[in-house]
Amino acid sequence: MKFQLTKEQEMIRKMVREFAENEIKPIAAEYDETQEFPWDTVKRMGELNLLGLIFPKEYGGADVGYIGYAIAVEEVSRVCGAHGITVAAHNSLCSNHIYIAGSEEQKQKYLVPLAKGEKIGAWGLTEANAGSDAGATQTTAVLDKDEWVINGSKTFITHGSVGDIAVVLASTDKTKKQRGITAFIIEKGTPGFSPGTKENKLGLRASDTAEMFFEDCRIPKENQLGQLNKAFYDTMQVLDGGRISIGAMALGLAQGALDESIKYAKEREQFGKKIAKFQAIQWMIADMASEVEAARMLVYYAGWLKDHDMKVTKLSAMAKMYASEVGMRAATKAIQIHGGYGYTKDYPVERIFRDVKLTEIGEGTSEIQRMVIARQMGL
C-alpha cells in the first residue's frame, strides 16, 4: 500500500491551504458572528473550482478524485467549518445527485453551472418527521399531464434559502415507503417553491440552513431526476460519498483544534514556564495528534476506495463516525488546554467546538452510522 500523496494532491493541499489562510481565516469569526452567507469567498471558491472538485472536466469540474476532494474540504474546514460544509454539501449532495442520476441534458443544464460555481445547490431530504427514516417522507409529487405537482416542506437544508438549484426527494407512492420516493430538480423562482427562515444555529453560523416549502409547485415532467420510485437507491449512493466529505470536514476541524492548541501551549506561561512543558498538556496533545492521524487514514482510505470504484458504504460510515467523534474530542481538549480563554470568542477553539458538533449529526448521526456499519458486517 502507498501512503504518499501524489504531486497533484500535494498541490491541491498547498493551493487550498494558502487560499484558506489568506482569504477565509481573516473573516471567519466575523461571519460567524453576523451569520451572513459569505458570498465573496464562496464566489472565489467557485473560481478555484472548489465547487466542482469531484466532477469530470467536461461538466466544468476539477476531477481531482475523492482523496483530492477530502484534502480540499479538510483544508478549508481547518480554518472555518461554515465554508467547509458549503464545499461539502454543494459537491456531494445536489450536484452529485444530478451527476449520478441525471440525463445528459440535465447534466448540461444544471450540473455544469453548479460545478463551475456559477450557481449554488441545495438537496432536500430531511423533514420534520423524516430524516434518518426516509420512508416517512411526507412531501408528495403527483403527475398531472406533463407536470409534476409537489406539496410539502423540507427542513435543515444546507443552502435552503440561497440555493439556485434544488434536488428534492418526494413520495410518489406512499404504499412503498422508501421504495416509493422520486427525486426532482427545482429551480429557484419556480412558482409554489419558497425558502423559509434561516436557522439560528449553535455552530456553522455562516452556512445557510433553512426550510423549503412547496405549495402546488409545478415543474416540467422532464425535471424528474432518475427513475420513478428509485431515488432512495440513488440517495444511498449520494450519502456514501457525502459521508466522506463530512468526515473530511470533521478531520479539518480536529486539525485546526490541534494546531491552535500547540500554538497556545507554546505561548502560555504558568508557574514560570510554558504550559507545553507540562506533562498533562503534552499527553492531551499527543492523544489529539494520534487520533487525528488515525481519522485521516480512515477518511483517505474511504476516498481511495471511492476513487477505485469499490464498495465504500461501510468505510464511509466508519470514516464519518470516527472522524466526527475525534473532532468533538479534539475540540473539547483544545478548550481545556486554553482554559478560560478557550471559553471566549477571542480564540478560534470556541468556534471549532460549536462547529464540529454538527459532524456527529448531519448526513446521518453517529448512531445511524453504527447501524450502517453493523448491517454491512452481516448483523
C-alpha positions in Angstrom: 0.0 0.0 0.0 1.2 3.5 -0.8 0.6 6.2 1.8 2.3 9.0 -0.1 0.1 11.6 -1.8 0.5 12.3 -5.5 2.1 15.6 -6.6 -1.3 16.8 -7.8 -2.8 16.0 -4.3 0.1 17.9 -2.6 -0.6 20.8 -4.9 -4.3 20.8 -4.0 -3.4 20.9 -0.3 -0.9 23.8 -0.9 -3.3 25.8 -3.0 -6.3 25.4 -0.8 -4.4 26.0 2.4 -3.0 29.3 1.1 -6.5 30.4 0.0 -8.0 29.3 3.3 -5.3 31.1 5.4 -5.3 34.3 3.3 -8.9 34.8 2.4 -11.1 32.7 4.7 -9.4 32.7 8.1 -9.4 36.6 8.4 -13.2 36.8 8.0 -14.3 33.5 9.7 -15.0 35.0 13.1 -16.8 38.0 11.7 -19.2 35.9 9.5 -19.8 33.5 12.4 -20.9 36.5 14.5 -23.1 38.1 11.8 -24.4 34.8 10.4 -24.2 36.2 6.9 -23.6 33.8 4.0 -20.0 34.6 2.7 -20.9 35.3 -0.9 -17.5 36.8 -1.8 -15.4 33.9 -0.6 -17.9 31.3 -2.0 -17.5 33.0 -5.4 -13.8 32.7 -5.0 -14.1 29.0 -4.2 -16.1 28.6 -7.4 -13.3 30.4 -9.3 -10.8 28.0 -7.8 -13.0 25.0 -8.9 -13.6 24.0 -5.3 -17.4 23.7 -6.0 -16.8 21.1 -8.7 -14.0 19.0 -7.3 -15.4 15.5 -8.0 -16.9 16.1 -11.4 -15.3 15.4 -14.9 -13.9 18.4 -16.7 -16.4 18.1 -19.5 -19.0 19.2 -16.9 -17.0 22.1 -15.6 -15.4 20.1 -12.7 -11.8 19.7 -11.5 -11.9 15.9 -11.5 -9.5 15.5 -8.6 -11.0 12.4 -7.1 -12.3 11.8 -3.6 -8.9 11.9 -1.9 -8.2 15.3 -3.5 -11.7 16.3 -2.6 -11.2 15.2 1.1 -8.0 17.2 1.2 -9.7 20.3 0.0 -12.6 20.0 2.4 -10.1 19.3 5.2 -8.0 22.4 4.5 -11.0 24.7 4.2 -12.6 23.3 7.4 -9.3 23.7 9.3 -9.9 27.5 9.4 -13.7 27.6 9.0 -16.3 24.9 9.3 -19.0 27.0 7.7 -17.0 27.3 4.5 -16.1 23.6 4.7 -19.7 22.5 4.8 -20.5 24.8 1.9 -17.9 22.9 -0.2 -19.0 19.5 1.1 -22.8 20.0 0.7 -22.6 21.7 -2.7 -20.3 18.9 -4.2 -21.7 15.8 -2.5 -25.4 16.3 -2.4 -27.3 18.4 -5.0 -24.5 18.4 -7.7 -23.6 14.7 -7.1 -27.2 13.5 -7.2 -27.5 15.1 -10.7 -24.2 13.6 -11.8 -25.2 10.1 -10.5 -28.8 10.0 -11.8 -29.2 12.8 -14.3 -29.7 12.6 -18.0 -27.1 14.1 -20.3 -29.5 17.0 -20.9 -29.9 17.6 -17.1 -26.2 17.5 -16.5 -25.5 20.1 -19.2 -28.3 22.3 -18.0 -27.8 22.0 -14.2 -24.5 20.3 -13.3 -22.3 22.4 -15.4 -23.2 25.8 -13.7 -23.1 24.1 -10.3 -19.7 22.6 -10.9 -18.4 25.9 -12.2 -19.7 27.6 -9.0 -22.0 29.9 -11.1 -25.0 28.5 -9.1 -25.4 27.1 -5.6 -27.1 23.8 -5.0 -29.4 22.6 -2.2 -30.5 19.0 -1.5 -33.9 18.3 0.2 -34.3 15.0 2.0 -34.8 15.9 5.7 -38.3 16.8 7.0 -39.6 17.5 10.5 -40.5 13.8 10.9 -38.3 12.2 8.3 -34.5 12.3 8.1 -32.9 9.1 9.1 -36.2 7.5 8.3 -36.5 8.4 4.7 -39.6 6.2 4.4 -41.6 8.7 6.5 -41.2 11.4 3.8 -44.5 13.4 3.7 -43.6 15.7 0.7 -45.6 14.4 -2.3 -45.3 14.6 -6.0 -48.3 13.9 -8.2 -48.2 13.7 -12.0 -50.7 16.0 -13.7 -50.4 15.5 -17.5 -46.9 16.9 -18.4 -46.2 18.4 -15.0 -45.3 17.2 -11.5 -47.2 18.9 -8.7 -45.2 19.0 -5.5 -46.5 19.7 -2.0 -44.8 19.6 1.4 -41.7 21.0 3.1 -38.1 20.3 3.9 -36.1 21.3 7.0 -32.4 21.8 8.0 -31.5 22.2 4.3 -28.0 23.5 3.6 -28.3 26.4 1.1 -32.1 26.2 1.6 -32.5 30.0 1.2 -29.5 30.8 -1.0 -29.6 27.9 -3.4 -30.3 28.4 -7.1 -31.0 24.7 -7.9 -32.5 22.2 -5.5 -32.8 18.4 -5.8 -35.9 17.4 -3.7 -37.0 14.0 -2.6 -40.7 13.4 -2.7 -43.1 10.4 -2.2 -44.7 9.3 -5.4 -46.1 6.0 -4.0 -46.8 6.2 -0.2 -47.6 2.5 -0.1 -44.0 1.6 -0.9 -42.4 4.0 1.7 -38.7 4.5 0.9 -39.2 2.4 -2.3 -41.7 4.9 -3.5 -39.5 8.0 -3.4 -38.6 10.0 -6.5 -36.1 12.9 -7.0 -36.9 16.2 -8.8 -34.9 19.2 -9.9 -36.5 22.5 -8.9 -35.1 25.9 -9.8 -35.2 29.0 -7.5 -38.1 31.2 -8.5 -40.4 28.4 -9.6 -44.0 29.4 -8.5 -45.0 27.5 -5.4 -41.4 27.0 -4.2 -40.2 29.3 -1.4 -37.5 29.3 1.2 -38.2 29.5 4.9 -36.4 31.4 7.6 -32.7 30.7 8.0 -32.0 28.7 11.2 -30.2 30.4 14.1 -27.7 27.7 14.8 -25.2 26.7 17.5 -22.4 26.5 15.0 -21.6 26.8 11.3 -23.4 30.1 11.6 -22.2 31.5 8.3 -23.5 28.4 6.5 -27.1 28.8 5.2 -29.5 26.3 6.7 -33.2 26.9 6.1 -36.6 25.3 5.4 -38.0 24.9 1.9 -41.8 25.0 1.2 -43.7 23.6 -1.8 -47.3 24.6 -2.4 -48.8 23.2 -5.6 -45.3 23.7 -7.1 -45.5 22.7 -10.7 -42.4 21.6 -12.6 -42.0 20.0 -16.1 -42.1 16.2 -16.3 -38.5 16.3 -17.6 -37.3 17.6 -14.2 -37.8 14.2 -12.7 -34.3 13.1 -11.7 -33.6 9.4 -12.2 -36.1 6.6 -12.3 -39.6 6.8 -10.9 -39.7 5.4 -7.3 -35.9 4.7 -7.3 -34.5 7.8 -5.7 -33.8 6.0 -2.4 -31.2 3.9 -4.0 -29.5 6.9 -5.6 -29.7 8.7 -2.3 -27.8 5.9 -0.6 -25.0 6.3 -3.2 -25.1 10.1 -2.7 -24.7 9.7 1.1 -21.8 7.2 0.7 -19.8 10.0 -0.9 -21.2 12.7 1.3 -20.1 10.9 4.4 -16.5 11.0 3.2 -16.8 14.8 2.9 -18.3 15.2 6.3 -15.5 13.0 7.7 -13.0 15.3 6.0 -14.7 18.3 7.4 -14.5 16.9 10.9 -10.9 16.0 10.3 -10.1 19.6 9.3 -11.8 21.0 12.4 -9.9 18.5 14.5 -6.6 19.5 12.9 -7.5 23.2 13.5 -8.1 22.4 17.2 -4.8 20.6 17.4 -2.9 23.4 15.6 -4.4 26.1 17.9 -3.6 24.0 21.0 0.0 23.6 20.1 0.4 27.3 19.3 -1.3 28.3 22.6 0.7 25.8 24.7 4.0 27.2 23.4 2.9 30.8 24.2 1.1 30.5 27.5 3.2 30.6 30.7 2.2 29.3 34.2 4.4 28.7 37.2 7.4 30.2 35.4 7.4 28.0 32.2 5.4 27.4 29.0 2.5 25.1 29.6 3.8 23.0 26.7 6.4 21.7 29.2 3.7 20.2 31.5 3.1 16.5 31.0 -0.7 16.9 31.4 -0.7 19.2 28.3 1.7 17.1 26.4 -0.4 14.0 26.9 -3.6 15.7 25.8 -1.8 17.0 22.6 -0.3 13.5 22.0 -3.8 11.9 22.2 -5.3 14.5 19.9 -2.5 14.1 17.3 -2.7 10.3 17.3 -6.5 10.3 16.9 -6.3 13.0 14.1 -3.8 10.9 12.2 -6.0 7.8 12.6 -9.0 9.7 11.4 -7.1 11.0 8.4 -6.1 7.5 7.3 -9.7 6.3 7.6 -11.1 9.2 5.6 -8.4 8.9 2.9 -8.9 5.2 2.7 -12.6 5.6 2.1 -11.7 8.2 -0.5 -9.3 5.7 -2.1 -12.0 3.1 -2.3 -14.4 5.5 -3.9 -11.7 6.6 -6.4 -11.3 2.9 -7.4 -15.0 2.3 -7.8 -15.0 -0.1 -4.9 -17.9 -0.6 -2.4 -17.5 2.2 0.2 -20.7 2.1 2.3 -19.0 0.6 5.4 -15.8 2.6 5.2 -17.5 5.9 4.5 -19.8 5.3 7.5 -16.7 4.4 9.6 -14.8 7.5 8.4 -17.7 9.8 9.1 -18.5 8.4 12.5 -14.9 8.2 13.8 -13.6 11.5 12.4 -16.6 13.4 13.8 -16.1 11.9 17.3 -12.4 12.6 17.1 -13.2 16.1 16.1 -15.5 16.6 19.1 -12.9 15.1 21.5 -10.1 17.3 20.0 -12.2 20.4 20.3 -13.1 19.6 23.9 -9.4 19.1 24.8 -8.4 22.3 22.9 -10.8 24.3 25.1 -9.3 22.6 28.2 -5.8 23.5 27.1 -6.8 27.1 26.5 -8.5 27.2 29.9 -10.7 30.3 30.5 -9.6 31.8 27.2 -10.9 28.8 25.3 -14.4 29.6 26.6 -14.3 33.1 25.0 -14.6 34.2 21.3 -11.1 35.6 21.4 -9.7 32.2 20.3 -10.8 30.0 17.4 -11.2 26.9 19.5 -14.6 28.2 20.9 -15.9 28.4 17.3 -14.4 25.0 16.4 -16.1 23.4 19.4 -19.5 24.7 18.2 -18.9 23.9 14.5 -17.7 20.3 14.9 -20.8 19.1 16.7 -22.8 19.1 13.5 -20.5 16.5 12.0 -21.9 14.0 14.6 -25.4 14.8 13.4 -25.5 15.8 9.7 -25.8 13.2 6.9 -26.6 10.5 9.4 -26.0 10.7 13.1 -23.2 8.6 14.7 -25.9 6.2 15.8 -27.1 5.7 12.2 -23.5 5.2 11.1 -23.2 2.4 13.6 -26.4 0.8 12.3 -25.0 1.1 8.7 -21.6 -0.5 9.8 -23.3 -3.3 11.7 -25.5 -4.1 8.7 -22.6 -4.1 6.4 -21.0 -6.7 8.7 -24.0 -9.0 8.3 -25.6 -8.2 11.7 
